Amino acid sequence: MENIEIKARIEDPDQIRELVKELDHTFVGLDHQIDTYFKTTNGRFKLRESSLSGPYLIFYLRDNISGPKSSVYQKLPVTDAKGLKDLLKEIQGIHKIIEKNREIYLYKNIRIHLDEVKKLGNFLEFEAVMDEKYSNKKVETGKVEYLMEKFGIKNEDLIGESYENLMEKF
């Protein structure tokens, strides 16, 4: 699977909520997530424990660039999160654990995430989900850029790193 995505630090989550209301959107829900990142030599590998979706593994490849970027990923549902976490801790080692509350909205094929990340603050993410229907990277990048403009997100507001990388500063 593949997304075109951005992440930006935000100061006023209420302002973002008001801008989302202006879109023809669906509110997906509030999600409490604990992401356990494991050490890896290639890409990012984490176990997500989600209050909305349950636990699943995610492996993804994404460059640490600040503009709209491609993220190629695979997800695998998990039935025994604790057992798997203990096993991967022994095999790979844990790199970082990120805890966040995420508001999830859907606008067309774009997921809008309003994140409150423990120790890091508030962030906004746009993820244009690519599939058979939405497969043109240029078009999907344009949609993300449209939302950036609508939400007043400038290129200098964008963050290239994952929460895992940002947490290394703490």
C-alpha positions as CSV (number, residue, x, y, z in Angstrom):
1,M,0.0,0.0,0.0
2,E,1.1,3.6,-0.5
3,N,0.2,7.1,0.8
4,I,1.2,10.6,-0.1
5,E,1.5,12.4,3.2
6,I,2.6,15.4,5.2
7,K,3.0,16.2,8.9
8,A,3.0,19.6,10.5
9,R,3.3,20.9,14.1
10,I,0.2,23.0,15.0
11,E,-0.5,25.4,17.8
12,D,-4.3,25.5,17.8
13,P,-6.2,22.2,17.4
14,D,-9.5,24.0,17.7
15,Q,-8.7,26.1,14.6
16,I,-8.0,22.8,12.7
17,R,-11.3,21.3,13.8
18,E,-13.1,24.4,12.5
19,L,-11.4,24.1,9.1
20,V,-12.3,20.3,9.0
21,K,-15.9,21.3,9.5
22,E,-15.8,23.2,6.2
23,L,-15.0,20.0,4.3
24,D,-17.4,17.4,3.2
25,H,-15.9,14.9,5.6
26,T,-16.6,11.8,7.8
27,F,-15.5,11.7,11.4
28,V,-14.0,8.3,11.8
29,G,-13.4,8.5,15.6
30,L,-11.1,9.1,18.5
31,D,-8.2,6.7,18.8
32,H,-5.7,6.1,21.6
33,Q,-2.6,4.6,20.1
34,I,0.6,3.2,21.5
35,D,3.2,2.6,18.9
36,T,6.2,0.5,19.9
37,Y,9.0,1.0,17.4
38,F,11.5,-1.8,17.1
39,K,15.1,-1.5,16.0
40,T,15.6,-2.2,12.3
41,T,18.3,-1.7,9.7
42,N,15.8,-0.8,7.0
43,G,12.6,1.3,7.2
44,R,10.4,1.6,10.3
45,F,8.8,-1.3,12.1
46,K,6.2,-0.9,14.8
47,L,3.4,-2.6,16.7
48,R,0.4,-0.3,16.9
49,E,-2.1,-0.9,19.7
50,S,-5.2,1.0,18.7
51,S,-8.4,1.6,20.7
52,L,-10.3,1.7,17.4
53,S,-8.7,-0.9,15.3
54,G,-7.0,-3.3,17.7
55,P,-3.3,-4.3,17.4
56,Y,-1.4,-4.6,14.2
57,L,2.2,-4.6,12.8
58,I,3.2,-1.9,10.4
59,F,6.4,-1.9,8.3
60,Y,7.0,1.2,6.2
61,L,9.5,2.9,4.0
62,R,9.5,6.7,3.9
63,D,12.1,9.4,3.3
64,N,12.6,12.0,6.1
65,I,11.7,14.9,3.8
66,S,9.4,17.7,4.9
67,G,7.2,18.1,1.7
68,P,4.5,15.8,0.5
69,K,6.2,12.3,0.3
70,S,5.4,8.8,-0.6
71,S,5.1,6.2,2.2
72,V,5.0,2.6,1.2
73,Y,3.7,0.3,3.9
74,Q,2.3,-3.1,4.9
75,K,0.0,-3.8,7.8
76,L,-0.6,-7.1,9.5
77,P,-3.3,-7.7,12.1
78,V,-2.1,-9.2,15.4
79,T,-4.1,-11.4,17.9
80,D,-1.6,-11.4,20.8
81,A,-0.1,-7.9,21.1
82,K,1.7,-8.5,24.4
83,G,3.2,-11.9,23.3
84,L,4.4,-10.4,20.0
85,K,5.8,-7.3,21.7
86,D,7.7,-9.5,24.2
87,L,9.1,-11.6,21.4
88,L,10.1,-8.7,19.1
89,K,11.7,-7.0,22.1
90,E,13.9,-10.0,22.6
91,I,14.7,-10.4,18.8
92,Q,14.9,-6.8,17.6
93,G,15.0,-4.6,20.7
94,I,12.7,-1.6,21.3
95,H,13.8,1.7,19.9
96,K,11.0,4.1,21.1
97,I,7.4,4.0,22.4
98,I,5.1,6.7,21.2
99,E,1.7,7.3,22.9
100,K,-0.9,9.6,21.3
101,N,-4.5,10.5,21.0
102,R,-5.6,10.8,17.4
103,E,-8.8,12.3,15.9
104,I,-9.4,10.8,12.5
105,Y,-11.4,12.4,9.7
106,L,-11.8,11.2,6.2
107,Y,-12.1,13.7,3.3
108,K,-12.5,11.8,0.0
109,N,-9.5,9.4,0.0
110,I,-7.5,11.5,2.4
111,R,-7.1,10.7,6.1
112,I,-6.8,13.8,8.3
113,H,-5.2,13.1,11.6
114,L,-5.2,15.6,14.5
115,D,-2.6,14.1,16.9
116,E,-1.8,15.0,20.5
117,V,1.5,13.2,21.1
118,K,2.7,12.6,24.6
119,K,5.8,14.7,25.3
120,L,5.8,16.2,21.7
121,G,2.6,18.3,21.4
122,N,0.0,18.7,18.6
123,F,0.4,17.7,15.0
124,L,-1.7,17.5,11.8
125,E,-1.2,14.8,9.2
126,F,-2.8,14.4,5.7
127,E,-2.5,11.0,4.1
128,A,-3.8,10.5,0.6
129,V,-4.5,6.8,0.4
130,M,-3.5,5.4,-3.0
131,D,-5.2,2.3,-4.5
132,E,-6.6,1.2,-7.8
133,K,-9.0,4.2,-8.0
134,Y,-6.5,6.8,-6.7
135,S,-3.2,5.8,-8.3
136,N,-1.8,9.0,-9.8
137,K,0.9,10.3,-7.5
138,K,0.8,13.8,-9.1
139,V,-3.0,14.0,-8.5
140,E,-2.8,12.8,-4.9
141,T,0.1,15.1,-4.2
142,G,-2.0,18.0,-5.6
143,K,-4.9,17.0,-3.2
144,V,-2.5,17.1,-0.2
145,E,-1.2,20.5,-1.4
146,Y,-4.7,21.8,-1.7
147,L,-5.4,20.9,1.9
148,M,-2.2,22.4,3.0
149,E,-3.3,25.7,1.4
150,K,-6.8,25.5,2.9
151,F,-5.4,24.8,6.4
152,G,-2.7,27.5,6.1
153,I,0.2,25.0,6.3
154,K,3.3,26.3,4.7
155,N,6.3,24.3,3.6
156,E,8.3,25.6,6.5
157,D,5.7,24.2,8.9
158,L,6.2,20.7,7.6
159,I,8.2,18.0,9.5
160,G,10.0,15.3,7.7
161,E,10.7,13.0,10.7
162,S,8.4,10.4,12.2
163,Y,7.3,10.7,15.8
164,E,9.9,8.1,16.5
165,N,12.7,10.4,15.3
166,L,11.3,13.5,17.0
167,M,11.2,11.6,20.3
168,E,15.0,11.0,20.1
169,K,15.4,14.6,21.2
170,F,13.9,13.7,24.6
